[in-house]
Amino acid sequence: MLSALLFAAALTPRPVAAEDLYKLVFVGDPQISPDGSRVAFVARRMNGPKDRYDSDVYVVRSDGTGLIRIAKTGKDSEPAWSPDSRTIAFVRGPQKKGAKPQIFTYAIATGATKQLTNRKEGADGPVYSHDGKHIAFTVVTTLPPHAAYANFQAAGFKPTKEQQKSDVRIIHHLFFETNGQGFTYDQLSHIWVMNADGSGARALTSGDEFSEGNPLWSPDDKTIAFDSLRYFPVNGGPNDVYTIPASGGAMHKIASNNPSNTLLGYDRAGDIWYSSGGIADPAEFPSLVRYGGGVSHVVVQKNRVQFGDNVLADMGEPGGLCGPQFAPGNAFALTNVEQPGYSALVKFNPSTAAITKVTSAGEAAECTMDSHGRYVAYTLSTFTRPREVYVLNLATGKSKRITGMNDAYLASVRLSIPRDFTVTDDKGFPVQAWFMPAVGPKAHGKRPTILDIHGGPQTQFGDTFFHEFQYLAGQGYNIVFSDPRGSTGHGYAFEAALNAHWGEAMFDDVQRVMNKAITFPTVDPNRLGESGGSYGGYASLWVISHTNRYKVGIAERSVSNLSTEQLDADFAGANGFGLYDSPYGFGPYWDNTSLNYAESPITFVQNVHTPLLILHSDEDTRTPIGQTIQEFTALQILGRTVEYVDFPGENHDLSRTGSPLHRIERLHILNDWLAHYLHP
């Protein structure tokens, strides 16, 4: 009898563990071949011993058979098909220290791999011309260092080679650094073109001030369109769309009345499609514009449709906008749009702007369509499954999952299945929320419950796999998460309701969500915790400075002081969280009578009595570490219970793309802090 019980226990799925991140496969970038027969995609895994991520390109038939990995370097990504579906161009990362990524090809018939580029600056982003004869790609160059600002003859010694060049940075414009990349003001991206066999490489664009990117070929291969910003603004977000002859020549800027324009692609008739919007309103949905014959035509007005995917989790970045991919004759275009709590693939009518959903649940992202407009490859994630590759038959409307990279892992664990509920806030908006019950050995009786608030704020929680939530549910906690005002996917009015109103609107929504949650039979109302990261970290600090209902708080990569955040961050400029002197912003950052003061958690820090854990990465430039240090110092002076955890060498995206070991350590630190106060 005992052996039978032990055997049964061994077969029972266990709760999710922190270390399960090492077992998960992160699937993305599905590229369907032009003939629709195969899909190439990228699979990333954590390499524990080397504390890094390994990235590999796989190819699978569109029916899900014949899965192969084209190599085992752990350095491959960015697959791109040749028009005849016989070759995949891809990028292979550096194989030794000091090297740069280069472009390779893989032959489907033979499995042969060939290196196309060998540039000292590296090469990436391959895009085949429609006739298959050429490949456009990008090269990032770093400006050479200035000579040392010193007179060594007067100093009386001969400098070393290293001393002859200065490492001093003299910066003349804003937006000189990027989270995760560090200083980027001296790095310039330019567009190159080479023959499909790698010969004849030449620079199509150049210069030592401005960058160009996102090159796309016109249907006749005579022109390449691209994105570029060719002036130095004090506002974040401006961009323009340009064209240039594929053989070389002068750039042509597509005129726009809006400052923010992003290239989306060419349709089958050779017209350019781009998104166009302003830079004042952070909630704005850009318009969708078609450009042809020298004239731009707005097809979808601003604030009507929210294209893309911003469903937030810890399995990588949201998928963003896929497409639009145009069918023959421009019969339709395939793209994705945000919906309440999910993102959907849609067919878009280029003439009437009518939209028809072709998926209705989960996080649908990263779509590509075959050249005949018959099949779509895309990734889909749900609450109980990480992203996998699916193929949609547009004729039948049926989808089939063609990869199962995480099937074995999922069979070994017990997952919590969220259930949704809705409350109405003080402005009459419905607020969508989810309750994820505790699972596993500790899931009995009334459980401690954690409110988690998402970052952004222009993102949303929704139907996608969230490892951290599953881990905490397995530790005996109920998890409550919601989409308060400011979240995407719920319409422009709902998102814009947070503008210049960051604290009170969010607080009303999440408090009402928790008022409903504590009525659930498995919730212990006396054991509540709250947490959040980025804007969610701001929200976490705001919540505990306005109520004592939570026994414990966690704030990660938080914003405590709006004034200093909008002057320190990598996006710092005149429109950090909305144009500062417009109705969308908080007013002048330097004015202590502005909303920057009234809406900053640090203003109310004396009200905080909840034990607080603050985590930050020391290379975070999106919300610089001073934001956490200010709150930590103030609470220490006030004699409150607070701990500060610093993650060296990490940036703002620690919980999504940080080093494997640090991500595991982070989860254990969070769990230990919660357990100390909530006693699961």
C-alpha positions, 0 to 999 in steps of 0.5 A: 500500500505504501509503495502504491501511495508513493507511486501515486504521489510521484505522478501528481503534478507539483506546484511551479518552482522558481527554478522552473525558469530553467526548464521553460522554452521561450518561443518567438519570431515565427516566420512562415515561408512564402509558399506556406510549407514551413515555419522558422522560429526562434527558441530561447532557453536559460543556460544555467552553468553559463548564466546566459540565454541560448537562442536557436533557430528551428524549422517545422513543417506547417502541419507540425511535423519534421521539427529540426534545429538548424544548428546548436550554437545557442547564438542564432536568431532573426530568421528571414526566408528567401522568396523561393522558400529554399533558404533562410537568412539568419543572424549568428551572434559572436562566437568569441569575445570581441566578435560581432554578430554576422548574417548566415544562410541555411539551405533547406534542401541540404542543411548547409550553412554559409556565412554571408558577412564578416564585417568588423562592426557586425550585421543584422536584420536581413531582409530579402528583396522580392526577386531574391537577388539581394538582401538589405541589412543594418550595420551599427557603427560606433563613432571613434573616440576623441583624442585625449584632452591633454598635452602629454608633452607638457605633462612630461611623459609618453602616453600609453595607447589607451591613454591617447584616446579619451573615454570622456563623453561630451553629449550635446542632445537628449536621449543619449542612452537606452535601458539595457544598452547603456550609452547609445549616442555614439552608435549609428545604424545604417542600411546596407545592401548585398547580393544574396550570396554575400558579395557586393556589400555596399552602404545605402545610407551613411553619416555620423549624426543620424541613424536609419533602420527597419528597411523594407523593399518595395514590391518592384525592388526599386525602392527601400523604405525605412525609419529615421529621425534626422534632427535632435528633439527635446521630445521623446517619440518623434520619427519619420519615414523615408524612401531611397532608391535601392541602387542608391541616391537621395533620401525622400521624406514622407511629409506628415502633419504629425511628429511621430511616424513609423513605417509598417510596410508596403502593400501589394500595389506598392503603397506605403503604410505607416502609423502616425501620431503626436507626442503629447498624449501618452494614451493616444492611438496613432492613426493608420496612413496609406501613402501612394502617388505622393499623397498620404491618406488617413485610413484609420483616424487617431484613437479609434483602433489600438493595433499591436500587443501589450499584454504583460508577463515575465516570459519576454517582452509583449509581442508588439505590432505584427504586420500588416501583412497584405494578401494578393490584390490587397484583398485584406491585411493581417495584423493584431489589435489589443482587446480587453485582457488579450490581443487578437489577430484580425483581418483588416480591409484596406479600403473600408478599414473594417476589422474582423477578428480571427482569434478570440483569446490569449496573447496573439502576436508576432504574425507572418503570412504566406505570399498567397494569403492562405496561412498565418504563423503566429505565437499564442500564449494563454494563462496555462501555456507559454508561447508556442507557434500556431498556424491559422488557415484563413479559408477555414478560420481554424488554427493548429498548434504546431510546436510543443516546446513546453509540453513535457514541462507543463505535464509535470506541474499543477497550474492555477487557472485564473477566473475573471471578474469585473468591478465598476469604478468611481467614473463608471468604467468597468474594471477587468480583474482576475483571481488566481487561486492558490494551488498545491499542498498549501491551498486549503482554507482561507489564503493570504492574497496578493494584489499585483499592479502592472507596469507601463502604465500603457500595458495590460494584464491578460490571458498569457502565461505568467511564471511568477504568478504561477510560482506564488500560487504554488507557494500558497498565495491567491493572486489578484491582478487587474487592468485599472485606468490607463491600461491598454485594450480597454478603449481610448477613454479608459486609457486616457483617464489616467493622464496626469492623474496617476495616483488617485484613479489607479488607487480607486480601481484597485481598491474596488477590485480588492473590496470584491476579492475579499468576499471570495471564500478562500481569501483571508482579508487579514492577510493581504499583500501588494506588489508591482514593478515600474509604474506598478512600483509607483502604484505600490508606493502610492497604495501603501501611502494611502491605506494600511490594509496591506500587511506587506508591500513590494515595489520593484524598479519603482518611480517615487518622484515624478520630477526627478524621474522625468529629468533622469530617465533614458526617455527624459525630455519635455514629454516624459509622461505626457507633454509637460505643459499640456493637459496630458502632463504633470506641469514643469518638473522644476515647479514644486506647486505642479502635479509632479509634487501632488502625484509623487509617492514620496510626497506621502512617504510619512504615511507609510507604515506597511513593511516594504521590500524595494528591489532595483537594478543598478543599470536601470536607466528607465527608472533610475536607481535614485527613485528607489534610494529616495524612498528607502532613505526617507523610510529609514529616516522615519524609522519604518520597516524597509529593505532594499535589494540591489541587483548588480549588472541588471537593467529595468527588465530584470524580471523578463530578460535578466540573467537566469540566476538573478531571476531565480534569486529574485523570486526566492527573495520575494517569496521569503519577504511575503512569507515572513509577514503573510505566513502562508 
